Amino acid sequence: MRILDGKKTAEQVRQEIKKEVATWVDKGNRPPHLAAVLVGDNGASQTYVNAKIKDCEEVGFKSSLIKLSDTITEKELLEKIDELNSDESLDGYIVQLPLPKHINEKKITQAISPTKDVDGFHPENLGKMVLNLPTFLPATPYGIMQLLEYYSIDTSGKNCVVVGRSNIVGTPVSILMSRNNDPGNATVTLAHSRTQNLEALIKTADILIVALGKPDFIKGDMVKEGAVIIDVGITRVTDSSRKKGYRVAGDVHFESVKKKASFITPVPGGVGPMTRVSLLKNTLLACKRKA
Ligand SMILES: Nc1nc2c(c(=O)[nH]1)N[C@@H](CN(C=O)c1ccc(C(=O)N[C@@H](CCC(=O)O)C(=O)O)cc1)CN2
């Protein structure tokens, strides 16, 4: 079994981006500029947004953090988005999800200008992804594809089962895995809450991508011998023995599944860091496209 080390891979990609930015700036261009909008005080969201800002500093991007109260109305947030859409100094921005319940996430993601949508969530960008046209790919699916490429994992003709059909992970990664690209060209089944005989289906997977948000859901006896396991879960589970008071748990029970897998992503240190670095890649693309 080999570990798909997202932390190490992301660090390597960050170094490549850093060099590319330095060359870009040496040629007289301004550095890429990413803004992150954080609504409310969700602890995990704050951690992720702070990490994104730190990543920007590391590679030489300019970054802006826009913190908004969770009492903001949908109308006010849409006004803020209009402002960001017309801000010429900005290459791209993200609105950190989840949003408070009174705000319609679909309305918000559709209001973001597709040219600044470095999360790749806008319908226009998702449509381009389906058609295999150049666009911003959603960060987590993009990170998974980069990890598979980095470790030269052969996906062509393989049975890939994706568990979970969220708009930001399951659905887009199922499309990327089935596109006529390398990695890609897999035979993909997208499983969800209405799927029948889920366990039997999971057993058929040469590549299993799990994005459910259910800690330790996949156990060793559920997976095929030699399968490639991609764990997208990142749930904070209360654990008083830890300094932080919680542990970060994946959807895969690592200790039992690693005995069967050929490759497996750890949590933390697998898909999460690749998500962050993919956002940097999209922002660099947005900046270069504008020039
Ligand atoms: N606007 C967006 N919102 C959300 C996205 C997104 O891509 N765009 N994805 C997730 C959260 N997310 C990025 O924002 C994200 C989650 C986890 C990590 C990460 O590095 N995780 C670490 C563990 C961190 C911890 O201690 O909690 C790891 O897996 O090693 C990065 C980004 C939902 N919202």
The ligand as a Gaussian input file, in Angstrom:
#p B3LYP/6-31G(d) Opt

LIG

0 1
 N      -15.974000      28.239000      -1.325000
 C      -15.646000      26.998000      -0.955000
 N      -16.143000      26.507000       0.181000
 C      -15.807000      25.236000       0.541000
 C      -14.917000      24.457000      -0.242000
 C      -14.420000      25.014000      -1.439000
 O      -13.670000      24.385000      -2.211000
 N      -14.804000      26.297000      -1.752000
 N      -14.498000      23.206000       0.197000
 C      -14.719000      22.822000       1.584000
 C      -13.724000      23.334000       2.570000
 N      -12.341000      23.551000       2.089000
 C      -12.089000      24.588000       1.275000
 O      -12.640000      25.636000       1.367000
 C      -11.235000      22.838000       2.646000
 C      -11.415000      21.816000       3.528000
 C      -10.313000      21.181000       4.132000
 C       -9.042000      21.574000       3.833000
 C       -7.857000      20.981000       4.502000
 O       -6.738000      21.332000       4.192000
 N       -8.052000      20.079000       5.460000
 C       -6.977000      19.557000       6.250000
 C       -7.470000      19.383000       7.691000
 C       -7.799000      20.727000       8.288000
 C       -8.417000      20.669000       9.680000
 O       -7.659000      20.527000      10.637000
 O       -9.658000      20.820000       9.788000
 C       -6.545000      18.218000       5.678000
 O       -7.410000      17.503000       5.138000
 O       -5.359000      17.907000       5.780000
 C       -8.858000      22.588000       2.932000
 C       -9.940000      23.216000       2.344000
 C      -16.089000      23.332000       2.030000
 N      -16.276000      24.711000       1.700000

